């Protein structure tokens, strides 16, 4: 165990909670927005100097994709300025920073899975702010792990499968079938992160549920695993317009260490439904 004391920012989010569970054998200091506003440099410095962690894992982010189109300042403060501050403070302390990014840094125009060395070209303000965060981390702390993930979900928080389960009391649900990505179960991602940081192989990594699917097929698999009979009706993105453009195809793959990967996305669905049932008993 190289890292005895771990700071997790964004601790109350779905990824933050999964990280705390994955690092249970470490001394975890959990910080949320009420504890630390990462967009303020001096508080970041003072807090980390007081805690003296061995590594910082940043799960804090502005994740309201559509809201970002009209609130660019908040998006960049959370997704670029905050990561820059954490990178500066951790570099000053000589410790690594783990930072999470997104498939939305790609425009979705290609027809094969995106790897770490593919050209970025975000279409939305959210994607642009996340790419800016990547660049700030790279510039300010060479001891960085930048982890791009996609379609993240957990049994806590707000996410797509929980929404679909809430809507399952209807006769049918209409789901977009022409957007493709890599659904990622947060506990699977957190476990992979715990393995990755032990390697000290810094750089950019794609860690997402293996394989890919559409929102429509994801919902079908979710309902089947949950024994739900509600009809799922495929629609196009044009049938469900949103303020922020989404990548039509953003399945992720990795050219990095094959020993660190996530299970197939279908396993994520199975584990998610199992944990959800257990949490209700």
TIKEDO-531097 format. One record per residue: residue in three letters; x, y, z of N, C-alpha, C in turn. Coordinates in pm, whole numbers, padded with zeros to 5 digits, always signed. Layout:
BEGIN
ALAXYZXYZXYZ
...
This chain:
BEGIN
UNK+00085-00119+00000+00000+00000+00000+00089+00124+00000
UNK+00109+00183-00117+00197+00299-00127+00134+00423-00066
UNK+00003+00432-00075-00066+00554-00035-00147+00530+00092
UNK-00094+00576+00204-00161+00553+00332-00281+00646+00348
UNK-00260+00775+00317-00366+00874+00336-00412+00927+00200
UNK-00542+00913+00172-00600+00949+00044-00707+01056+00064
UNK-00697+01166-00009-00803+01266-00010-00893+01241-00130
UNK-01023+01237-00108-01122+01226-00215-01206+01353-00214
UNK-01200+01432-00320-01287+01548-00333-01413+01508-00410
UNK-01519+01586-00393-01646+01546-00452-01698+01419-00387
UNK-01677+01408-00256-01697+01281-00187-01842+01236-00182
UNK-01938+01329-00193-02078+01291-00182-02141+01252-00315
UNK-02068+01269-00424-02120+01227-00554-02115+01076-00569
UNK-02173+01026-00678-02178+00881-00695-02039+00820-00711
UNK-01950+00889-00782-01813+00837-00795-01738+00854-00664
UNK-01755+00967-00598-01689+00989-00469-01724+00883-00368
UNK-01851+00844-00363-01892+00740-00268-01833+00604-00305
UNK-01827+00576-00435-01768+00449-00479-01620+00444-00447
UNK-01551+00557-00462-01408+00562-00430-01383+00538-00282
UNK-01466+00596-00198-01449+00574-00053-01464+00426-00019
UNK-01557+00358-00086-01576+00215-00063-01456+00134-00112
UNK-01399+00177-00226-01287+00102-00284-01158+00121-00205
UNK-01146+00233-00135-01023+00263-00062-01042+00242+00089
UNK-01127+00151+00125-01161+00131+00266-01039+00089+00348
UNK-00940+00028+00286-00821-00014+00359-00721+00099+00379
UNK-00748+00215+00318-00664+00332+00333-00727+00428+00435
UNK-00651+00526+00476-00707+00636+00554-00762+00739+00455
UNK-00893+00746+00442-00956+00833+00345-01010+00958+00413
UNK-00971+01072+00360-01026+01199+00404-01122+01246+00296
UNK-01250+01250+00327-01354+01281+00229-01390+01429+00237
UNK-01383+01496+00124-01414+01639+00117-01520+01664+00011
UNK-01624+01735+00047-01723+01776-00051-01724+01928-00061
UNK-01812+01983-00141-01815+02127-00167-01831+02208-00039
UNK-01903+02153+00059-01921+02224+00186-01793+02225+00269
UNK-01702+02131+00239-01574+02125+00309-01466+02203+00237
UNK-01470+02201+00104-01365+02264+00024-01418+02299-00113
UNK-01410+02427-00148-01442+02475-00283-01312+02473-00362
UNK-01297+02375-00451-01170+02359-00521-01142+02471-00619
UNK-01240+02557-00647-01216+02670-00737-01141+02784-00668
UNK-01113+02770-00537-01040+02871-00461-00902+02815-00426
UNK-00797+02875-00483-00663+02818-00470-00611+02816-00327
UNK-00620+02927-00257-00560+02932-00123-00626+02835-00025
UNK-00760+02824-00024-00820+02720+00061-00775+02578+00023
UNK-00756+02554-00107-00708+02423-00150-00570+02398-00092
UNK-00481+02495-00106-00345+02481-00052-00347+02456+00098
UNK-00422+02539+00170-00422+02530+00316-00482+02398+00363
UNK-00589+02354+00296-00653+02228+00336-00560+02109+00315
UNK-00496+02103+00199-00409+01990+00170-00282+01995+00255
UNK-00232+02114+00282-00115+02125+00370-00148+02078+00511
UNK-00271+02103+00554-00314+02058+00686-00331+01906+00692
UNK-00390+01849+00587-00418+01705+00585-00291+01624+00556
UNK-00205+01677+00469-00082+01609+00425-00111+01470+00368
UNK-00192+01462+00263-00221+01331+00204-00104+01280+00121
UNK-00113+01152+00086-00015+01091-00004-00059+01100-00150
UNK-00189+01120-00172-00245+01132-00306-00381+01199-00295
UNK-00419+01273-00400-00551+01335-00406-00626+01278-00525
UNK-00750+01238-00502-00836+01187-00609-00952+01284-00625
UNK-00957+01349-00740-01057+01454-00761-01180+01399-00832
UNK-01287+01379-00756-01415+01338-00814-01514+01453-00817
UNK-01467+01575-00788-01554+01692-00793-01563+01743-00936
UNK-01682+01782-00978-01700+01832-01115-01836+01899-01129
UNK-01845+01984-01230-01974+02039-01271-02027+01945-01380
UNK-02134+01872-01349-02179+01764-01438-02312+01791-01507
UNK-02368+01910-01489-02495+01943-01554-02468+01980-01701
UNK-02471+01881-01786-02428+01897-01925-02508+02005-01997
UNK-02639+02002-01984-02721+02101-02054-02713+02238-01989
UNK-02708+02243-01859-02698+02371-01790-02568+02444-01825
UNK-02464+02368-01856-02336+02429-01889-02343+02519-02011
UNK-02435+02490-02102-02445+02572-02223-02479+02717-02190
UNK-02554+02740-02083-02593+02876-02043-02523+02924-01917
UNK-02441+02840-01859-02369+02877-01737-02223+02834-01752
UNK-02158+02894-01849-02021+02855-01881-01927+02882-01764
UNK-01951+02990-01692-01861+03024-01582-01857+02913-01478
UNK-01974+02863-01439-01977+02756-01340-01911+02629-01392
UNK-01933+02599-01520-01873+02480-01580-01721+02488-01576
UNK-01666+02603-01613-01521+02616-01617-01461+02628-01477
UNK-01534+02687-01384-01483+02694-01247-01472+02553-01187
UNK-01573+02471-01211-01572+02336-01156-01482+02240-01231
UNK-01478+02253-01363-01412+02152-01445-01273+02190-01495
UNK-01235+02316-01483-01102+02359-01529-01024+02430-01419
UNK-01086+02533-01357-01017+02607-01252-00990+02520-01130
UNK-01090+02444-01087-01073+02357-00972-00961+02255-00992
UNK-00962+02180-01102-00853+02087-01128-00716+02155-01136
UNK-00711+02277-01194-00584+02350-01198-00533+02376-01056
UNK-00623+02420-00968-00582+02449-00831-00533+02324-00760
UNK-00603+02214-00777-00560+02088-00716-00425+02043-00771
UNK-00405+02062-00902-00279+02024-00964-00164+02109-00910
UNK-00186+02238-00896-00082+02325-00842-00047+02287-00698
UNK-00150+02267-00618-00126+02237-00477-00058+02101-00459
UNK-00101+02001-00535-00039+01869-00521+00104+01868-00576
UNK+00130+01944-00681+00266+01954-00734+00358+02019-00630
UNK+00309+02122-00564+00389+02187-00459+00422+02091-00346
UNK+00332+01995-00322+00354+01897-00216+00429+01773-00265
UNK+00448+01762-00397+00519+01648-00454+00440+01520-00451
UNK+00305+01530-00464+00220+01411-00459+00137+01401-00587
UNK+00087+01281-00621+00008+01264-00743-00135+01317-00729
UNK-00193+01344-00845-00334+01383-00855-00404+01292-00955
UNK-00516+01236-00912-00603+01160-01002-00719+01251-01039
UNK-00745+01263-01169-00851+01352-01216-00935+01278-01320
UNK-01067+01299-01314-01158+01227-01404-01209+01319-01515
UNK-01207+01265-01635-01261+01337-01750-01368+01251-01817
UNK-01398+01279-01942-01521+01227-02001-01507+01195-02149
UNK-01595+01109-02196-01603+01081-02340-01649+01202-02419
UNK-01706+01302-02352-01755+01421-02422-01643+01509-02474
UNK-01516+01475-02447-01405+01548-02510-01392+01511-02657
UNK-01463+01407-02701-01463+01366-02842-01591+01413-02909
UNK-01585+01431-03042-01704+01482-03113-01799+01371-03157
UNK-01754+01244-03147-01843+01133-03180-01858+01105-03327
UNK-01765+01157-03409-01781+01144-03554-01721+01018-03612
UNK-01638+00948-03534-01577+00828-03592-01661+00705-03559
UNK-01629+00596-03625-01712+00476-03614-01639+00361-03546
UNK-01528+00389-03482-01458+00289-03401-01437+00348-03262
UNK-01415+00262-03164-01395+00314-03028-01277+00411-03018
UNK-01293+00509-02933-01189+00610-02913-01085+00561-02812
UNK-00956+00574-02848-00849+00543-02753-00783+00672-02706
UNK-00687+00658-02617-00629+00774-02548-00558+00872-02641
UNK-00516+00826-02757-00437+00912-02845-00518+00970-02961
UNK-00648+00944-02962-00734+01003-03064-00748+01154-03040
UNK-00771+01227-03147-00782+01372-03139-00911+01410-03067
UNK-00900+01502-02974-01018+01553-02904-01081+01666-02985
UNK-01212+01678-02970-01283+01785-03040-01423+01799-02979
UNK-01430+01849-02853-01559+01854-02783-01658+01947-02851
UNK-01784+01906-02852-01890+01984-02917-01969+02068-02818
UNK-01966+02033-02691-02047+02102-02591-01958+02183-02497
UNK-02018+02279-02428-01945+02355-02327-01894+02263-02219
UNK-01977+02168-02179-01934+02070-02078-01807+01999-02124
UNK-01808+01945-02246-01691+01876-02298-01569+01967-02309
UNK-01591+02091-02350-01481+02187-02362-01422+02218-02225
UNK-01508+02233-02123-01457+02262-01989-01381+02143-01932
UNK-01425+02022-01962-01355+01904-01913-01220+01888-01983
UNK-01213+01918-02110-01085+01913-02181-00990+02018-02126
UNK-01041+02136-02095-00958+02240-02034-00903+02192-01900
UNK-00985+02119-01825-00938+02063-01698-00825+01964-01718
UNK-00837+01878-01818-00728+01786-01850-00598+01862-01875
UNK-00608+01966-01957-00489+02042-01996-00427+02113-01876
UNK-00510+02164-01787-00458+02232-01668-00387+02134-01575
UNK-00442+02016-01560-00378+01915-01476-00243+01875-01536
UNK-00240+01853-01666-00116+01813-01732-00008+01921-01720
UNK-00048+02046-01730+00048+02156-01723+00104+02178-01584
UNK+00023+02149-01482+00059+02191-01347+00109+02082-01254
UNK+00090+01955-01292+00145+01847-01210+00177+01727-01299
UNK+00306+01700-01322+00342+01586-01408+00305+01452-01346
UNK+00282+01448-01215+00240+01323-01149+00087+01315-01156
UNK+00036+01296-01275-00109+01297-01291-00160+01168-01355
UNK-00278+01129-01311-00357+01025-01378-00484+01094-01426
UNK-00502+01105-01556-00626+01158-01611-00706+01040-01664
UNK-00822+01021-01606-00903+00903-01638-01030+00948-01707
UNK-01042+00911-01834-01166+00939-01907-01260+00821-01889
UNK-01382+00853-01853-01483+00749-01837-01611+00795-01906
UNK-01719+00718-01894-01839+00750-01971-01963+00690-01906
UNK-02075+00758-01923-02207+00707-01885-02204+00646-01744
UNK-02152+00723-01650-02130+00675-01514-02261+00661-01437
UNK-02272+00556-01357-02392+00537-01275-02359+00455-01151
UNK-02446+00468-01052-02431+00399-00925-02571+00382-00866
UNK-02582+00314-00753-02713+00298-00688-02750+00423-00609
UNK-02660+00520-00603-02686+00647-00535-02673+00760-00637
UNK-02728+00877-00603-02715+00993-00689-02820+00998-00797
UNK-02795+01083-00897-02884+01098-01012-02813+01045-01136
UNK-02877+00951-01203-02815+00895-01322-02922+00831-01410
UNK-02880+00787-01527-02973+00735-01628-03048+00610-01582
UNK-02982+00504-01534-03059+00384-01499-03156+00407-01384
UNK-03120+00490-01286-03215+00517-01179-03336+00592-01232
UNK-03314+00681-01328-03427+00750-01392-03515+00651-01467
UNK-03454+00559-01542-03531+00461-01618-03611+00369-01526
UNK-03555+00335-01412-03629+00252-01317-03746+00329-01257
UNK-03727+00457-01236-03836+00540-01182-03950+00553-01283
UNK-03917+00552-01412-04017+00567-01517-04083+00435-01557
UNK-04038+00326-01497-04084+00194-01541-04228+00164-01505
UNK-04293+00252-01427-04435+00229-01396-04526+00275-01510
UNK-04469+00330-01615-04547+00369-01733-04566+00249-01825
UNK-04658+00264-01920-04680+00155-02016-04559+00136-02106
UNK-04494+00247-02139-04376+00239-02223-04283+00356-02194
UNK-04156+00338-02226-04059+00447-02218-03994+00463-02355
UNK-03967+00587-02391-03904+00617-02519-03758+00653-02492
UNK-03667+00581-02560-03525+00596-02532-03446+00611-02662
UNK-03351+00702-02660-03268+00729-02778-03187+00605-02816
UNK-03191+00573-02945-03123+00452-02991-03006+00480-03084
UNK-02977+00608-03112-02870+00640-03206-02752+00712-03140
UNK-02738+00697-03009-02619+00743-02937-02556+00621-02871
UNK-02425+00606-02893-02355+00486-02847-02239+00524-02756
UNK-02228+00453-02644-02121+00481-02549-02091+00359-02463
UNK-02018+00383-02354-01970+00275-02268-02023+00293-02126
UNK-02138+00235-02092-02191+00248-01956-02091+00199-01853
UNK-02073+00278-01745-01969+00249-01647-02028+00247-01507
UNK-02020+00133-01443-02069+00116-01306-01962+00171-01213
UNK-01997+00269-01132-01898+00344-01052-01810+00254-00964
UNK-01864+00154-00894-01775+00068-00815-01670-00005-00898
UNK-01704-00043-01022-01604-00105-01108-01493-00006-01141
UNK-01530+00119-01169-01431+00222-01200-01342+00248-01078
UNK-01403+00260-00962-01326+00289-00840-01224+00178-00811
UNK-01263+00054-00831-01170-00057-00809-01054-00050-00907
UNK-01082-00017-01032-00975-00005-01132-00879+00107-01096
UNK-00933+00217-01044-00850+00328-01003-00756+00287-00891
UNK-00807+00209-00796-00724+00164-00684-00606+00080-00733
UNK-00626+00007-00842-00517-00072-00902-00423+00017-00981
UNK-00478+00112-01054-00398+00197-01141-00297+00279-01063
UNK-00337+00338-00952-00245+00427-00881-00127+00353-00821
UNK-00140+00222-00802-00028+00144-00750+00083+00129-00853
UNK+00053+00151-00981+00152+00133-01087+00248+00251-01099
UNK+00203+00369-01054+00279+00494-01071+00311+00519-01219
UNK+00227+00469-01306+00240+00495-01450+00148+00611-01485
UNK+00201+00730-01476+00120+00849-01495+00081+00866-01642
UNK-00030+00936-01664-00075+00962-01800-00226+00961-01810
UNK-00273+00955-01934-00416+00956-01963-00464+00814-01991
UNK-00574+00776-01928-00627+00641-01941-00777+00645-01969
UNK-00823+00553-02052-00966+00532-02072-01007+00414-01985
UNK-01094+00441-01888-01147+00336-01801-01298+00348-01802
UNK-01362+00257-01872-01508+00256-01883-01553+00112-01899
UNK-01684+00090-01884-01736-00043-01904-01694-00097-02040
UNK-01639-00219-02042-01588-00274-02168-01700-00297-02268
UNK-01670-00270-02393-01771-00282-02498-01849-00153-02509
UNK-01959-00160-02577-02041-00041-02595-02183-00077-02633
UNK-02271+00020-02618-02412-00004-02647-02481+00130-02668
UNK-02608+00125-02702-02689+00247-02712-02768+00266-02583
UNK-02820+00387-02564-02908+00410-02449-03028+00315-02454
UNK-03078+00290-02573-03194+00200-02589-03160+00058-02543
UNK-03049+00003-02592-03013-00134-02555-02970-00142-02409
UNK-02912-00035-02357-02879-00028-02215-03006-00041-02131
UNK-03108+00030-02171-03236+00025-02098-03299-00114-02108
UNK-03294-00173-02227-03346-00309-02243-03277-00406-02147
UNK-03144-00396-02139-03069-00486-02051-03102-00459-01905
UNK-03119-00332-01870-03154-00294-01733-03289-00351-01693
UNK-03388-00337-01780-03522-00387-01749-03523-00539-01742
UNK-03448-00602-01829-03443-00748-01825-03381-00796-01694
UNK-03273-00732-01651-03207-00770-01526-03294-00741-01405
UNK-03385-00645-01420-03471-00604-01308-03609-00668-01314
UNK-03631-00757-01410-03760-00826-01428-03873-00725-01450
UNK-03846-00626-01531-03944-00522-01564-03997-00546-01705
UNK-04130-00542-01719-04192-00574-01847-04227-00451-01931
UNK-04199-00332-01881-04234-00209-01953-04171-00209-02092
UNK-04250-00170-02192-04199-00165-02329-04102-00050-02346
UNK-03992-00077-02417-03892+00025-02447-03901+00057-02596
UNK-03930+00182-02628-03952+00225-02767-03832+00306-02814
UNK-03768+00265-02925-03652+00340-02972-03693+00471-03040
UNK-03619+00578-03013-03638+00706-03080-03500+00758-03121
UNK-03499+00863-03202-03373+00923-03245-03340+01044-03157
UNK-03217+01089-03168-03176+01209-03095-03258+01329-03138
UNK-03298+01332-03265-03380+01442-03315-03518+01443-03250
UNK-03564+01326-03208-03695+01318-03141-03690+01370-02998
UNK-03568+01381-02944-03553+01424-02804-03442+01530-02797
UNK-03465+01648-02851-03361+01751-02856-03326+01805-02718
UNK-03198+01830-02698-03146+01883-02572-03055+02002-02601
UNK-03036+02091-02505-02954+02209-02530-02809+02178-02570
UNK-02748+02078-02508-02608+02046-02536-02598+01930-02635
UNK-02516+01944-02738-02497+01833-02832-02421+01719-02766
UNK-02465+01597-02794-02398+01477-02742-02320+01409-02855
UNK-02209+01341-02820-02142+01260-02922-02233+01145-02966
UNK-02247+01128-03095-02331+01018-03144-02266+00883-03117
UNK-02133+00883-03116-02059+00758-03093-01938+00792-03008
UNK-01935+00744-02885-01822+00774-02797-01783+00654-02713
UNK-01791+00535-02773-01744+00416-02704-01594+00430-02681
UNK-01550+00396-02560-01409+00412-02524-01338+00278-02522
UNK-01212+00281-02565-01124+00166-02551-00990+00219-02504
UNK-00897+00129-02473-00769+00172-02418-00653+00104-02488
UNK-00548+00183-02511-00421+00129-02560-00320+00116-02446
UNK-00366+00144-02324-00278+00140-02209-00275+00000-02148
UNK-00235-00010-02023-00213-00138-01956-00337-00227-01963
UNK-00333-00339-02039-00451-00426-02050-00485-00498-01920
UNK-00392-00498-01824-00420-00565-01697-00518-00486-01612
UNK-00535-00356-01644-00628-00271-01569-00742-00233-01662
UNK-00852-00301-01646-00968-00274-01731-01093-00304-01650
UNK-01205-00257-01701-01333-00280-01634-01405-00399-01695
UNK-01493-00462-01621-01573-00572-01677-01662-00520-01790
UNK-01718-00611-01870-01813-00569-01973-01928-00489-01913
UNK-01982-00398-01991-02088-00312-01939-02209-00394-01892
UNK-02232-00510-01955-02344-00594-01914-02327-00644-01769
UNK-02202-00670-01729-02174-00711-01591-02204-00595-01497
UNK-02175-00473-01542-02209-00357-01462-02358-00348-01434
UNK-02439-00373-01536-02584-00371-01518-02628-00477-01417
UNK-02571-00594-01430-02607-00704-01338-02568-00668-01194
UNK-02446-00618-01176-02401-00584-01041-02480-00467-00983
UNK-02516-00373-01068-02596-00259-01025-02732-00304-00974
UNK-02801-00389-01050-02934-00434-01008-02926-00520-00882
UNK-02821-00599-00870-02802-00681-00749-02781-00593-00627
UNK-02693-00492-00640-02667-00404-00526-02790-00322-00491
UNK-02867-00282-00593-02987-00204-00568-03088-00286-00488
UNK-03105-00412-00526-03198-00499-00454-03152-00520-00309
UNK-03022-00538-00291-02969-00559-00157-02985-00436-00070
UNK-02974-00319-00131-02986-00194-00054-03128-00168-00006
UNK-03225-00237-00069-03366-00218-00032-03417-00324+00064
UNK-03332-00421+00095-03373-00527+00187-03327-00500+00329
